[in-house]
Amino acid sequence: GWRRANESWLFVHGGGAIGPGGLVEGVEVELEERLRSYILPEPPGDEDRGESIKASLSLLNLAPERIMAPLLGAVYLAPLGEAVPLDFSLFLAGRTGGFKTELSALALAHFGEFHSRNLPGNWESTPNALEKAAFLAKDVLFVVDDFVAKGGRNDLQQLHAKADRILRGAANRSGRGRMKSDRTLAPEYFPRGLVLSSGEDVPFGQSLRARMLILEVKAPFGGTPGDVDVEKLTEAQEKAQKGIFSRAMSGYIKWLARKMEELKTSLPSRRRELREGFGSFAHFRSPDIGAALLLGWEEFLSFAEDSGALSREEKILLWQKVRDGILEAVQLQEELQKAEDPVERFFSLLSEALLSGRAHLIHP
């Protein structure tokens, strides 16, 4: 993530650091085992930069905009974490076979040498291990894969408690305070990047779900194709293996390093402006999440235009497309929130019980 050094902003990663002038010489970084794949290449030259940017933007066609616009928005937002709080998580939900893990891996491939078999986090890990790794992975996407409710009641309770601790910590920007045996405070760890999770199940709790943007990914079923275009997925995976997406990210980070001080002042107010464009929602966090994702898109599209990868007209059309996709995702989130409201659930279940004849009313 970002570090201030000698009046400049540097983005530190497993292979060194990137600054306003590109690769910074003489910087060595030692990372924990699971984080060693966070390695960015040297920022590309003009021609290669344009091609890598276009390749990243082409991922928007991999699945419906309600999925890909928020997912790519998260990719482009994560390096802005020094300037604006990354106070929510994304969750890809759906039946097995929908390519959720592959989508997560493609998003993460922007930040290093990642694929679907070497993701940095898994819900099988202990809460402490996930908490520490997510703390170290600053200003990047941090993937925690495979949330599946299985086992007995105690296993399920532990899994959901773990998810609540990690995802709520990400949203609240706070960790679990602990005291050492000598009665001094232990270090407090919480996710400092943007958490992306996936699973067949979704963590319980209306309050927790309000702190996530849940994206449903439909798997193929009964001859009906799923949301993900398999042919385009294969092409994208080949590009990821060649490091094309990470080259786009290293170029983007070099561009951001030149203006990070300015962004720290401008982005918080810009997020509030974008939030107003979503209108009113039952839960205040829904439009706030949408506005944050649009911030990521706004900066990356400006980078693409400055680099010559997009014309002004192409940028405007793409902005409208991704804004519609994010708005749809936020509206679907709102419907999910209403369905999880305890009062709404009570009346729904009561109506079903009466209509099915399993319950009846008597005089008081």
C-alpha positions in Angstrom: 0.0 0.0 0.0 0.9 3.7 0.1 3.8 5.1 2.1 5.0 8.7 2.3 8.8 9.0 1.7 10.8 12.1 0.9 7.8 14.3 0.0 6.6 11.6 -2.5 4.0 8.9 -2.3 5.2 5.4 -2.9 3.1 2.3 -3.4 4.9 -0.6 -1.8 4.4 -4.2 -3.0 6.1 -7.5 -2.9 8.5 -6.6 -5.7 9.5 -3.1 -4.4 7.8 0.2 -4.8 6.2 2.4 -7.5 6.4 6.2 -7.3 5.5 9.2 -9.5 8.5 8.4 -11.7 7.8 4.6 -11.9 9.8 1.9 -10.4 11.8 3.0 -7.3 15.3 1.6 -7.0 16.7 0.2 -3.7 13.4 -0.8 -2.1 13.1 -4.3 -0.7 9.9 -5.8 0.7 9.4 -8.9 2.7 5.9 -10.3 3.0 4.1 -13.1 4.8 3.8 -16.3 2.9 0.2 -15.9 1.7 0.9 -12.3 0.6 4.0 -12.9 -1.5 2.1 -12.9 -4.8 1.3 -9.2 -4.4 4.0 -8.3 -6.9 3.4 -5.6 -9.5 5.5 -5.2 -12.7 7.3 -2.1 -13.8 4.8 0.5 -15.1 4.4 0.0 -18.9 5.3 2.4 -21.7 2.8 4.3 -23.7 1.8 1.6 -26.2 1.7 -1.3 -23.8 -0.2 0.8 -21.2 -3.0 1.5 -23.6 -3.4 -2.1 -24.5 -3.4 -3.3 -20.9 -6.0 -0.6 -19.9 -8.3 -1.8 -22.7 -7.8 -5.4 -21.6 -8.8 -4.6 -18.1 -11.9 -2.6 -19.3 -12.9 -5.5 -21.6 -13.6 -7.6 -18.4 -16.9 -5.6 -18.2 -18.2 -7.8 -20.9 -17.5 -11.0 -19.0 -20.8 -11.0 -17.2 -23.8 -8.7 -16.7 -23.0 -5.1 -15.7 -24.7 -5.6 -12.3 -21.8 -7.9 -11.5 -18.8 -6.6 -13.4 -19.3 -2.9 -12.9 -19.1 -3.2 -9.1 -16.4 -5.8 -9.2 -14.1 -3.7 -11.5 -15.1 -0.6 -9.5 -13.7 -2.3 -6.4 -10.4 -3.1 -8.3 -10.0 0.5 -9.3 -11.1 1.8 -5.9 -8.8 -0.3 -3.8 -5.6 1.8 -4.5 -7.5 4.9 -3.4 -7.7 3.6 0.2 -5.2 6.2 1.4 -7.5 9.0 0.2 -11.0 7.6 1.0 -12.1 4.9 3.5 -12.6 1.4 2.1 -15.5 0.9 4.5 -17.4 -2.0 2.9 -16.9 -5.4 1.3 -18.1 -7.1 -1.8 -19.6 -10.6 -1.7 -20.0 -12.9 -4.8 -22.8 -15.3 -3.9 -24.4 -18.2 -5.8 -24.5 -22.0 -6.3 -21.3 -23.9 -7.1 -20.3 -23.9 -10.7 -21.0 -20.2 -11.3 -17.2 -19.2 -11.6 -17.3 -17.0 -8.5 -13.7 -17.9 -7.5 -12.5 -17.4 -11.1 -14.0 -13.9 -11.2 -12.4 -13.1 -7.8 -9.0 -14.3 -9.2 -9.3 -12.2 -12.3 -10.0 -9.1 -10.1 -7.1 -9.9 -7.9 -4.8 -10.6 -10.9 -4.6 -6.8 -11.2 -2.5 -6.7 -8.0 0.0 -9.5 -8.6 0.6 -13.1 -9.7 -2.7 -14.6 -8.6 -5.0 -17.3 -10.0 -7.9 -19.3 -8.5 -5.5 -21.7 -6.7 -3.4 -19.2 -4.7 -5.8 -16.6 -3.3 -4.6 -14.9 -0.1 -7.6 -15.8 2.1 -10.0 -18.7 2.7 -12.8 -19.0 5.3 -11.1 -22.2 6.5 -8.4 -20.0 8.1 -8.5 -18.8 11.7 -10.0 -15.4 12.5 -6.6 -14.1 13.7 -4.8 -15.2 10.6 -7.4 -13.6 8.3 -7.4 -10.4 10.4 -3.6 -10.0 10.3 -3.3 -10.8 6.6 -6.2 -8.3 5.7 -4.4 -5.7 7.8 -1.1 -6.1 6.0 -2.8 -6.0 2.5 -3.3 -2.3 2.5 -4.8 -0.4 -0.4 -5.3 -3.6 -2.5 -8.0 -6.1 -3.0 -8.0 -8.9 -0.4 -9.9 -12.0 -1.4 -11.4 -14.5 1.1 -12.8 -17.4 -0.8 -15.3 -20.2 -0.3 -17.8 -19.3 2.4 -19.8 -22.5 2.7 -22.0 -23.4 5.7 -21.2 -27.0 6.6 -20.8 -29.2 9.6 -22.8 -29.1 12.9 -24.3 -26.2 14.7 -21.1 -25.2 16.4 -19.2 -25.2 13.1 -21.9 -22.9 11.5 -21.8 -20.5 14.5 -18.0 -20.3 14.4 -18.1 -19.6 10.6 -20.7 -16.9 10.8 -18.9 -15.3 13.8 -15.7 -15.3 11.9 -17.3 -13.6 8.9 -19.0 -11.0 11.2 -15.6 -10.2 12.8 -13.7 -9.8 9.5 -16.4 -8.1 7.4 -17.7 -5.9 10.2 -14.1 -4.9 11.0 -13.6 -3.9 7.4 -16.8 -1.8 7.3 -16.2 -0.1 10.7 -12.5 0.3 10.2 -11.8 -1.1 13.6 -10.4 -4.4 15.0 -10.8 -6.4 18.1 -9.2 -4.7 21.0 -7.2 -7.0 23.2 -5.0 -6.6 26.3 -1.6 -8.3 26.9 -0.8 -10.3 30.0 1.1 -7.2 31.3 -2.1 -5.2 30.9 -0.9 -3.1 28.0 -3.0 -3.0 24.8 -2.1 -5.4 22.0 -2.0 -4.2 18.4 -5.4 -3.8 16.8 -5.7 -5.4 13.4 -8.5 -4.8 10.8 -8.7 -4.9 7.0 -7.1 -1.9 5.4 -7.7 -3.0 1.9 -11.0 -3.8 0.1 -12.3 -7.3 1.1 -13.8 -9.4 -1.7 -15.4 -12.6 -0.6 -17.3 -15.4 -2.3 -19.4 -18.4 -1.3 -22.5 -20.5 -1.8 -23.9 -19.0 1.4 -24.0 -15.4 2.6 -23.2 -14.4 6.3 -26.2 -13.9 8.5 -27.4 -10.6 9.9 -29.2 -7.6 8.4 -26.7 -5.2 9.9 -23.7 -7.2 8.5 -25.3 -7.5 5.1 -25.8 -3.8 5.0 -22.1 -3.4 5.2 -21.5 -5.5 2.0 -22.6 -5.3 -1.6 -23.9 -8.8 -2.4 -23.6 -9.7 -6.1 -25.5 -12.8 -7.1 -23.7 -14.9 -9.8 -26.0 -17.4 -11.5 -24.6 -20.8 -12.4 -25.6 -22.8 -15.5 -28.7 -24.9 -14.7 -30.9 -27.2 -16.7 -29.6 -26.0 -20.1 -29.8 -22.3 -19.1 -26.5 -20.6 -19.3 -25.1 -18.9 -16.3 -24.1 -15.2 -15.9 -20.4 -15.7 -16.9 -19.4 -16.0 -20.5 -17.1 -19.1 -20.4 -15.3 -18.3 -23.7 -14.5 -14.8 -22.6 -13.5 -16.1 -19.2 -10.9 -18.4 -20.8 -9.5 -15.4 -22.8 -9.3 -13.3 -19.7 -7.5 -16.0 -17.7 -4.8 -16.2 -20.4 -4.3 -12.4 -20.2 -4.1 -12.6 -16.4 -1.3 -15.3 -16.7 0.6 -12.9 -19.0 0.4 -10.2 -16.4 -1.6 -7.8 -18.6 -4.0 -6.8 -15.9 -1.2 -6.1 -13.3 0.6 -3.9 -15.9 -2.6 -1.8 -16.2 -2.7 -1.5 -12.4 1.0 -0.6 -12.1 0.5 2.2 -14.7 -2.6 3.4 -12.8 -0.7 3.5 -9.5 2.1 5.5 -11.1 -0.5 8.0 -12.3 -2.1 8.1 -8.9 1.2 8.7 -7.1 1.5 12.1 -8.9 -1.8 13.3 -7.5 -2.3 11.4 -4.2 -2.0 14.5 -2.0 -4.7 16.2 -4.1 -6.9 13.1 -4.0 -6.8 13.0 -0.2 -8.5 16.4 -0.2 -10.9 16.0 -3.2 -12.2 12.4 -3.0 -14.2 12.5 0.3 -16.3 15.4 -1.0 -16.6 13.8 -4.4 -18.0 10.7 -2.8 -20.7 12.7 -1.1 -21.6 14.3 -4.4 -21.9 10.9 -6.2 -24.0 9.6 -3.3 -26.6 12.2 -3.9 -27.1 10.9 -7.4 -28.5 7.6 -6.1 -31.6 9.2 -4.5 -33.1 7.8 -1.3 -32.7 4.2 -0.1 -33.9 2.5 3.1 -30.4 1.9 4.3 -27.9 4.8 4.1 -24.9 2.5 3.4 -26.3 1.2 0.1 -25.9 4.5 -1.9 -22.6 5.2 0.0 -21.2 1.9 -1.3 -22.4 2.7 -4.9 -20.7 6.1 -4.7 -17.4 4.7 -3.5 -17.4 2.2 -6.5 -18.1 5.0 -8.9 -15.1 6.9 -7.4 -12.9 4.0 -8.5 -14.4 4.0 -12.0 -14.1 7.8 -12.3 -10.4 7.8 -11.5 -9.5 4.8 -13.7 -11.5 6.2 -16.7 -9.6 9.5 -16.3 -6.4 7.6 -16.3 -7.5 5.7 -19.4 -8.3 9.0 -21.2 -5.0 10.6 -20.1 -3.2 7.6 -21.4 -5.0 7.7 -24.8 -6.7 4.4 -24.3 -10.1 6.0 -24.4 -11.5 9.0 -26.3 -13.7 11.6 -24.5 -16.8 10.1 -26.1 -15.8 6.5 -25.2 -15.2 7.6 -21.6 -18.7 9.2 -21.3 -20.4 6.2 -22.8 -18.5 3.8 -20.5 -19.3 5.9 -17.5 -23.0 5.8 -18.2 -22.8 2.0 -18.7 -21.0 1.3 -15.4 -23.2 3.8 -13.5 -26.3 1.9 -14.6 -24.7 -1.4 -13.6 -23.8 -0.2 -10.1 -27.2 1.4 -9.7 -28.9 -1.9 -10.5 -26.6 -3.7 -8.1 -27.4 -1.2 -5.3 -31.2 -1.6 -6.0 -30.9 -5.3 -5.8 -29.0 -4.9 -2.5 -31.9 -2.8 -1.2 -34.4 -5.6 -2.0 -32.2 -8.1 -0.2 -32.1 -5.8 2.8 -35.9 -5.6 2.9 -36.2 -9.4 2.6 -33.8 -9.7 5.6 -35.7 -7.1 7.8 -36.9 -9.0 10.9 -40.3 -7.2 10.7 -40.8 -8.0 7.0 -39.8 -11.6 7.6 -42.3 -11.9 10.5 -45.2 -10.7 8.4 -44.1 -12.8 5.4 -43.9 -16.0 7.5 -47.1 -15.2 9.4 -49.0 -14.7 6.0 -47.6 -18.0 4.7 -48.6 -19.8 7.9 -52.2 -18.5 7.6 -52.5 -19.1 3.9 -51.2 -22.7 4.2 -53.6 -23.5 7.0 -50.8 -24.2 9.5 -52.1 -21.4 11.7 -55.4 -19.7 12.4 -56.7 -16.7 14.3 -59.0 -16.9 17.3 -61.0 -14.2 19.0 -59.0 -12.3 21.7 
